[in-house]
């Protein structure tokens, strides 16, 4: 699920902020263990920061809630 902005809980109504939501349901989904989260930092239009310093983000909290099938 991709949302506009950042939230500790999904906003209400979610549809207003939703960019894309998709779930894969194929039979070749790996077993649950050793999951890894990957985050991307994108530069606006691929332009370097104005101050010419490296761009970085600081994540102060991350929560993973597995789907219950």
N, C-alpha and C positions, 0 to 999 in steps of 0.2 A: 504494500500500500504506500503510495506517495502522497504527501499532503503539502499544501502551501503553508509555509511558516513552521513554527516549532511549538509543541504542546506537551504538557505532562499527561494529559488525557485527551482523547480525540474530541475535537470541537463539536458543538451541536448547533445546527444540523451538519453532519459530516459531509453531505453532498456539496456544500458550498466551498469546502476546502480540499476536496479530493481531486488529485491529478489523475491517478490511475490505480486500479485495484484488480489484481489477477491472482488466481491460485492454480497451481499445476496439480492435476489429479491422476497423472499416469501411474503405471504400476512399477516404475523403476525409481521411485523416490527412496533415497538412502535411509537406513535405520537411524533413529534418533540417538546421537551421542557425539560428543566433541563438535557441536555446532559452532560456527564462527560467523560473527557479524562483520560485514564490510561496509565502510562508509566512503563516499566520494566527496571531495571538495572541488567545486567547479569555479573557475574564474569567469567573471562576467564578460561575455563575448570573447573569451580567450585572452583578454588584455592583462598585462602584468599589473600588480598593485601600484598605485600612484607613488607611494614612498619607496618603491623598488626593493622592499623587504620581502622575505619569504612569507607566503600566506600560510596561516595555520588556524586550527580550531582547537578549543579546549573542551573536552567532554567531562562534565562534572558528575554525571549520573547516566547509567544505561540499565534498562530493565528489559528482560526477555521473557515473554509469556508464550509458552508453546501452545500450539493448537491442540485442543482435546478432540480426538476423533472418536 
